[in-house]
Amino acid sequence: MADTAGFDVIILGGGSGGYAAAFRAAELGMSVALIEKDKVGGTCLHYGCIPTKALLHAAEVADQSRESEQFGVKTSFEGIDMAGVNSYKDGIVARLYKGLQGLVKANKVTLIEGEGKLVAPNAVEVGGTRYEGRNIVLATGSRSRSLPGLEIDGTHVISSYEALTLDRVPASAVVLGGGVIGVEFASVWRSFGADVTIVEALPRLVPAEDEASSKVVERTFRKRGIGFKTGVRFAGVEKRDGGVTVSLENGETIDAEVLLVAVGRGPVTEGLGYEENGVTLDRGFVTTDERLRTSVPNVYAVGDIVPGLQLAHRGFAHGIFVAEQIAGLNPVPVEDAGIPRVTYCDPEVASVGLTEAQAKERLGEDKVESLEYNLAGNGKSQILRTQGFAKLVREKDGPVIGVHLVGARVGELIAEAQLIYNWEALPDEVAQLIHPHPTQSEALGEAHLALAGKPLHVHG
């Protein structure tokens, strides 16, 4: 077996967490090996965030061309050319991938292509070659999960991976799971003309969000003709000619061309030598302390394999944190509540901090105050013909501890909201800031004005 010279840092997995750790460690003067069995950029770039958002933008264009007359513009919607949509989507991914490959070279990171396995607390093996590192970063990411006994066949029972490469718009679809991935695909397919039904075992869609956000999404989905059944469990699926029959525990059945399984993502940690080398796992996830150290000295874990939010930008932040931690810079730990979250369906949902329910549980019912500012009072939202709200949750006489937004394009507003949350801003402080007019960002300003006791464009 070939041995190679040691590295300061060896990173197993080249997704958002892995490549961020690699680039930051290289910037800090360390020798870095990045091991990736598929393509640098990982799920987010190739099979997740980027391609799904491209589909969602195409869906928005389809809706705008259908609805253009309400803006006094005459267009006719002739249909969806999936080959054209896929070529637009793949072109974006290809350009970003090329840029990322350039950054690997520019940062002088040694890219090792192949499947890596931890073979010692300081060594990884790839294709019979052993690489030793003073520090190891586990960044192997996540994969689509299924339910026990529910087999994904890639044709009629599919995961998000196959949904991204469909060469047609399914006439009808059942989406199993009303979380982020489920509602995003339901939104795309509905805009593309499919008949869609979401099945969610929990009582509401986007159940991780504030209850008020779920209500707005459900109301808008009803208007859009997206069917959903909440608080009901999946019982089974039978294949039939040209499709599937999905049965639910309440005895209902739904016929559709495809069943999309969107019940979340599980960690990729099995068979990679983690446990054999002393790394503690809990239900497949790697347990770490707040500084992302595993149970083995000088072995760190980042991103989706660490319990918590499964978001590309969380992995990215973890990667930078770990590189700085290894370099002895004593960085500030990444706190999940301070990470902005966006669901890109129509309407978009964005949030940071605590939901009202979480805040009351943590601080007590009487210590929490909330305010909803309706986008009906926001000029730019009216121009965009979008509905929704900006909801603030604050500690009474204290800082804003949760911001929840629903409406078109609100994902772009959450960056300011995460500054408000992470800097523990008081409503009065934010109320002093001047927001440009007419923009949707004014909704955040107006909501804070109202919470500071000086409401302007707010209807009682």
Summary of the structure (lengths in Angstrom):
residues: 460
radius of gyration: 23.4
end to end distance: 74.4
largest distance: 74.4
contacts: 1591
relative contact order: 0.12
helix: 36%
strand: 26%
